[in-house]
Amino acid sequence: MTDPQSQFTPEEVHQWQLSLEEANRHNIWCHCRQCDREWIASAEVPCECGSKSVEYIACWQFPDD
């Protein structure tokens, strides 16, 4: 079902979602709140210390400067 308020077709929304998935591939900054470890990953995974209290931010959201 299509949202009558949407300015995009379902295909355009799908393409946008695929673009975000590609941008996130190998580009998710992860920070463990328990042991303070930081790493870059392609999926939201728990820390090596076993903690699931991890902050995830897509790297494309950081400025390039």
PyMOL commands that set and color helices and strands:
alter all, ss='L'
color gray80, all
select helices_A, chain A and resi 10-24+59-61
alter helices_A, ss='H'
color red, helices_A
select strands_A, chain A and resi 28-32+38-41+54-58
alter strands_A, ss='S'
color yellow, strands_A
deselect
rebuild
show_as cartoon
